[in-house]
Amino acid sequence: MSLLSQKTVAKKISISGFGVHTGSKVDLNILPSAPHSGIIFKRIDVKKNNIIIPNFSNVSDATLCTTISNQHGVKVSTIEHLMAAFYGLGIDNAIVEVNSQEVPILDGSAKDFVNLIKNVGYKASDVPIKLIKINKKIEIEEGKKFISIDKSNVSLEIDFEIKYKNEFINTQRNKVNIYEDKLDDIYNSRTFCLYEDIEKLNKLGLGKGGTLDNAIVVKENKLMNKDGLRNKMEFVNHKILDCMGDLYLSGYRIIGSLVCSQGGHNLTNKLLKKIFSDNENYSLLEIKGKNLPYSFANKGEYLKSIA
């Protein structure tokens, strides 16, 4: 069986928590699924028309999180951390059952999702994976915000920069190779906000479940979390985590080189829409083990070259 075959989780995973924006208790199950089924969200608290596909065209809101909806208006929000875990671990197919409109925030990172998936293990099929390979540079610029993706022969690289007036956060930039680098710091990095923005969130009806247990909060250039940062680049690393999850709404893992400055969910979604607006922008590749040299690590497949 090829290590470049499609994978799902080995058995059912269950986890409970609270939505960071709704504040509602939520139970979530991740179930094994067949090859070519992709990632599917199912709202089990809704009796019919409850299937939502995490695709860039189904993003109905990208304000501070990624929300997907189906044609009947049934939605699931804050999917990006779970999707990033699926992406990094090479999970191609899974059914995600959720009994509320928001995926649980847990500790504000993807760490718990990653650990749970690793603990149950994987079930591989005989069906080869598919990849999207970027053929030419695509970019979007909105004021000071910028995102682009260009072709790459070997991997998915994400080069991300954030700039804050707040002196504690300031400017951070990091670059990671998603298929070759160790991603622990990315998975472990928590969502964050400025203390002065909490009131704004509340007025928007958001952040009802936010606490210092599931978010980093910076007040007057000081960190409010007593346990400190998990890594020196935790702020920008969380943005990379979000970007990974949002990119998986392409439906495939991507071979390309992405650069982003001061972007977020909305800008990444716009980039995907622009990529798929023209078939010449990308190629869909079906990769079989005998055609592709590879290395393999705990978190999934890591590609070294495209044959």
N, C-alpha and C positions, 0 to 999 in steps of 0.2 A: 504493500500500500504506500503510495507516494506521500511524502510529508508536505507536498504542495497540493494536496487534495482538500476539498471543502470540509470544514469542521463545524461541529455544534457542541453544546455542553453534554457531558456524559450522562447526567441525570438532573432531575429537578432541583432548582435552587430557590429558596424562599427567604425573604428579608422584609422587615417592617421598619417604618420610620415616619417622618413627617415631611410634608412639602414645605420648602423654604419660603415660598410665596403665599400659598394658600393657608399654611399652618395646620392643614388637615392630616390626620393619621392615614397612612396608606400601607397596604400590603402588596408586595410585588413577588411574582414567581417568574423564573426563567426556565423554560422548558426546551428539551431537545426538539429539533426540527429537521425535516428532510433536505437533501441537497437541492439547490436552486430555489428554495423557498424564501431565502433572505431573512432579514430581521422583520418581525411583525409585532406590533403592539395590539393588545386586545383589552379593552375596557370591560372587565367582567362585572362591573356595577351597572352597566348599560345592557339591556336585554337584547337589542337588535342593532344592526348597522354599527357594530362596535369594533371593527377592525380598522386600524390606522397604520399606513405604511410610512416609515421614516425616509421620505424622499424630499429632495430640495424643493420640488414643485408643490409639496404639501405643507410647507412652512407657512403658517398663518400669522405668526407673530415672532419677532426676534428681539423683543425688548427685555434685556437683562437675562434672557434664557431663550432656548429654542422650543417653540410650540408647534406641533404638527396637528393637522385636522383632516378628517375625511370629508367627502361631499355632503354628508349629513350633519356636519357641524360638531361631530364628536371629536374631542381633542385630548392630547396628552402633552404636558409641558415639562421643561427642565430635563430633557432626554439626553443632553450632551455628554454628561459624565459617564453614563452607562454606555452610550454609543462609543465613546473614546476607549472604554475598557474592551468592548467587542473588537474595535479596530486594532488596538495594540496587541491583543491576545490572539488575533486571527480567527475570531468567531464569525463565520459566514452566515450561519443560519440559526435562528432561535425564535421562539415565541415568548413575548414578554406580557404576562398577565398583570394588570394593575387595577385596583378597585377604587381609584380616585383619578382626578384629572392631572395629577402631578407625580412624577417619579420622586421617591424619597431622597432628600438631600444628604442623609447620613452625616458624615463629618465634613461635608463641603468639598470633598475630593472624590477621586475614583478608586481610592485605596481598598475600600471594603468590597466593592464589586469585583475588583481584580483578584483579591484574595479568595473570595468565595468561588469564583470560576476556576482558579488554579487548584483549589482544594478538591473540587469534584472531578476535575480533569476534563478531557476532550473525547469526543467520538468522531473519528475521521471516516470519510467515505472514499469511494473510488473515483469520485467526480473531481476533475481538476478545477482549480480556482480560476477566476477571471480578474483581470486588472484593467484599469484605465490608464493609458499612457498619453501624457500631454505631448502634442505635436508642435506647438508654437506658443509664444508668449502671449498671455492674456492679462490685462491689468485694469484696475479701477482706481480712480482717485477722487476723493470727496473732501475738499478742503485740505486739512492736515492729515487726513486718513488716507492710507494707501494699501492696496493689496495687489499682488501679481503672482502668477504661476507660469513657469517656463518648463521646457522639456528637460528631462534628466534620463540618463541611461541606466541608472542603478537603483534608485531609491525614491523615497519621499522625504525631502528635507523641508523643515519648517524653520524659517528665520523670522523671529517675532520681536517687535520692539514696543515698549509702552513708555509714555511720557506723562508724568504727573507734576503739578506744581507743588504738591505735598512733598516736603523734603525727605520724609521717611521712605516713601515709595520712589520718588524721583524718576530717573530714566533707567530702565533695565532692558537688556537685549540678550537673547539666547538663541542658539541654533541647534537643532537636533535632527538626527537621522532616524526616522521612525522605525525602520526595519533593521537597523544595525546597532543603535545605541541602547544602553540600559535606560529604561524609562521610569525607574522607581521614583525619581524626584518629580517627574511630570505627573504620574498617577497620584502621588501623595500631596500635591499642592492644592490648597483650599481656595474657594471663592473668597473674594475680599471686597470691602467697601470703605468709604470714608464715613466717619461718624456723622458728619453734617449732612450726608445724603440719606440717612435713615428716615428722616421726616418726609423727604420727598418720596421715598419708596412707599411709605405708609399712605400718603395722599393718593398715590396711584393704585392703592389696594394691594401692594406687593410687600414682600419681606415679612409677612405675618408670622412665619415660623423661624425667622432668623435669630440666632443666638451666637454667643462666643464659642459654643461647642461645634458650630457648623459653618463658621465664617471668620475670616480675619477682619478686624475692625481697627482702623487707624484714626486716632483723635489728636489733633494739634501736633502732628509730626511724631506721635508716640503710638506704640502698639498697645492695644487694650488687652490682648490675649496674654495671660500670665505665662503660658508655656512657650511663648516665643515662636519664631518661624521654624518651619521644618527644614528648610534649605535657604541659602542666601538669595536664590533667584525665585522664591516661591510665587511672587506676584506675576512675573512674566511667564513662569512655568505653568501657572493655572490658565493663562490665556492660550498657551500652546495646547493644553489639555482640551479646552473648549474648542479650539480650532480643529483638533483631531476628530472630536465627536461630530462636529458640524460637517467636516469633509466626508464622513462616512455616509452622509445623506446622498452621496453620489450613487450609493448602492454597491460600490466596489472599492477596493484599495487602489490607491493612485500612485503612479510613478511620475514624479515631477518635482520641481523646486519652487517652493512657495516663500514669498517675502511679504511681510505685513508690518505696517507701522500704525499703531493706535486704532487697530480694527477691533472687530468683535463679531457676534453672531450674524448681524445684519449684513455686514460687508462680505463675510465668507459665503453667505447664502447668495448674494448677488454675483459673486465670482463663479459659483457653481452654475447658476442660471446662464451666465455668459459663456462658460465653457460648453455647455450642452446646447446652446443656441445654434451652433454650427458644427456639423459632423467632421469638418476638416480640423477642428481644434484638438481632437483626441482620437485614439484608436482603442478598441476593445480587444484585449488579448486573452485567449484561453491558454493557460500555461500548464504544460505537462512536465512532470519531473524529469523525464529523459531529455527534454529540450532546454532545461534551465539549471545551471549550476546554482547551488544555494547553500546557505548555512542555516542551522536550526538551533534556537535557544528556547528557554522556558516560555517566553511570551509569544512564540509563534514562528511564522516563516520570516526569514530575512533574505532579501534578494540581493545578489551580487552583480548579476548581469542579465541583460535581455538578449536572448539568442536571436 
